[in-house]
Amino acid sequence: MFSSFKDAFSGVKFTFKNERNFRIHTVVTVLVVTAGFVLKISLLEWTIIALCIGLVLAMELVNTAIEQTVDLIVGESFHELARNAKDAAAGAVVLSAGISVIIGLIIFLPYVWDLFMKLIESII
């Protein structure tokens, strides 16, 4: 069992080192978690945010796995089915990230709006 976890973390490490988008999603994760602490979001909101983060990062890992497998099988040659597989995997990442952004806006905008209104009230 320990070996399985070691292999899994090796895959995360490989993806982090080699995939720019995974690193971008990781930075966004840190920003979102920081915003969650600063804005004191609710437990339910934390749960939803954690699911979104997990979904996007997991989709990036699956996308990398598909890309690596396709590249191994097809190599340098072009094949439309290979391109379709890679595009579909990338589409899954984009879809999960887009939905996560919408959910993040739904959760964070009311907090940001309240802060903005308090700032306006303190100025007036």
C-alpha positions in Angstrom: 0.0 0.0 0.0 2.8 2.4 0.8 4.3 1.7 -2.6 1.0 2.8 -4.2 1.0 6.1 -2.4 4.7 6.6 -3.3 3.9 6.0 -7.0 0.9 8.3 -6.8 2.9 11.2 -5.3 5.6 10.5 -7.9 3.0 11.2 -10.5 1.9 14.4 -8.8 5.6 15.5 -8.6 6.2 14.6 -12.2 3.1 16.6 -13.3 4.1 19.6 -11.1 7.6 19.7 -12.6 6.6 19.2 -16.2 3.2 20.8 -16.7 3.0 24.6 -16.6 -0.8 24.5 -16.2 -0.6 22.2 -13.2 1.7 24.8 -11.6 -0.7 27.6 -12.5 -3.6 25.7 -10.9 -1.4 25.1 -7.8 -0.7 28.8 -7.5 -4.4 29.6 -7.9 -5.1 27.0 -5.2 -2.9 28.8 -2.8 -4.5 32.1 -3.6 -8.0 30.7 -3.2 -7.2 29.0 0.1 -5.6 32.3 1.4 -8.8 34.2 0.3 -10.9 31.6 2.1 -9.1 32.2 5.3 -9.0 35.9 5.0 -12.7 36.1 4.2 -13.7 33.4 6.7 -15.9 31.4 4.4 -18.2 28.8 5.9 -17.6 25.1 6.3 -19.9 24.3 3.5 -18.1 26.8 1.2 -14.8 25.3 2.2 -16.1 21.9 1.3 -17.3 23.1 -2.1 -14.0 24.9 -2.7 -12.0 21.8 -1.7 -14.1 19.7 -4.2 -13.4 22.2 -7.0 -9.7 22.3 -6.3 -9.5 18.5 -6.1 -11.5 18.2 -9.4 -9.3 20.6 -11.3 -6.0 19.2 -10.1 -7.2 15.6 -10.7 -8.3 16.5 -14.2 -4.8 18.0 -14.8 -3.3 14.7 -13.6 -5.6 12.6 -15.9 -4.8 15.0 -18.8 -1.1 14.5 -18.3 -1.6 10.7 -18.1 -3.5 10.7 -21.4 -1.0 13.0 -23.1 2.0 10.9 -22.0 0.3 7.6 -23.0 -0.7 9.0 -26.4 2.8 10.3 -27.0 4.2 6.9 -26.0 2.0 5.1 -28.5 2.0 7.5 -31.4 5.4 9.0 -31.0 6.3 11.9 -33.3 3.8 11.0 -36.0 0.5 12.7 -36.4 -2.7 10.8 -35.9 -6.1 12.5 -35.8 -7.4 10.1 -33.1 -4.4 10.9 -30.9 -5.1 14.6 -31.3 -8.8 14.0 -30.5 -7.9 12.1 -27.3 -5.5 14.8 -26.2 -7.9 17.6 -27.0 -10.8 15.9 -25.2 -8.6 15.4 -22.1 -7.6 19.1 -22.2 -11.3 20.0 -22.7 -12.1 18.1 -19.5 -9.6 20.3 -17.6 -10.9 23.5 -19.2 -14.5 22.5 -18.3 -13.7 21.7 -14.7 -11.6 24.8 -14.3 -14.4 27.0 -15.8 -17.1 25.5 -13.6 -14.7 26.0 -10.6 -14.2 29.7 -11.5 -18.0 30.2 -11.6 -18.4 28.4 -8.3 -15.6 30.5 -6.8 -17.3 33.7 -8.0 -20.6 32.6 -6.5 -18.9 31.9 -3.1 -16.4 34.8 -3.0 -18.2 37.7 -4.6 -20.7 38.3 -1.7 -17.7 38.5 0.7 -15.8 40.9 -1.5 -18.9 43.0 -2.0 -19.5 43.2 1.7 -15.9 44.3 2.2 -16.3 46.9 -0.6 -19.5 48.3 1.0 -17.8 48.5 4.4 -14.9 50.4 2.8 -17.3 52.8 1.1 -19.3 53.3 4.3 -16.1 54.1 6.2 -15.1 56.7 3.6 -18.5 58.4 3.6 
